[in-house]
């Protein structure tokens, strides 16, 4: 092993183990709230929140203004080359 190899090995050994994570205080707080049932998470909770927001403020997406990609007009090759 050369001196350069040894220096590289020492540098790598001094790096933190990236597979190991440390939870922040905010993470611990939020996970505790979830465990205690103070906040809800998941698709059912998201649907309930969305339904309440739509009832209070109206729908953000109206079917008349949103159309599937397949309904969009096809681009004409070379149309912008004029």
N, C-alpha and C positions, 0 to 999 in steps of 0.2 A: 504494500500500500504506500503510495507516495505521500509526501507532505500535503499536497493539494487535496488528495483524497481524504486524508485525516481531518483537514480543516472543514471540508464539505460534510463529512460524517458528524463532526462536532456541531456544526451549524444546524444540521437537520435534527439532531438529537435535542437541541435546545428549543426547538419550535414546540408550541403547544399541540397536544394531540387533538386534531380537528374532529375526530370521531366523538370526542367527549364534549358535551355541551353543558353550559351553566345557565340555569334559568334566571331571568331577571326578576326583580321584585314585582314588576307589573305582571309578568307571566304567572307567578305564584298567586297573586291577588285575583286575577281573572279565573284561573283554574279553580281556586277556592270558591269563587262566586258560582261557578257552574256546578261544582259538587254540592253546594248547599242549596241549589235550586233558585238562587237569586236572579240569575239570568238564564234565558233559554237559548239553545243553539240548535242548528240543524235545519233541514229543509222545511219541516212543519212550522217552526218558529219564523222562518223567513217568509213563508207564504202568509202567515197571520199578520206579520208586520206590513207586508205589501198590501194586503187587503185593507188594513186600517188606514194606510196612507192613501190608497186609492179612494176610499170612502170619504176621507177628509179633504183631499186636494184634487181629486179627479184623476183620470188615467193619464199616464205619461205617454203611452203608445196607443195611437188611434189606428185602427185597421185601414182607414182611408189613406193614411200617410205612410204606412209601412207596407212594403210589398216584398215578396220573396225575390231573391237574386235572379231566379229564372225568369221573372217577369220584367226585369230591367232590359232596356233596348240593347241589342247586340252592337258592339263596336264595329265600325266599318274600317277594314284594313286600309291604311294609307290616307284616311280622312284628315288627319292632322298634318299631313305632309304638304299641304297646299301652300 
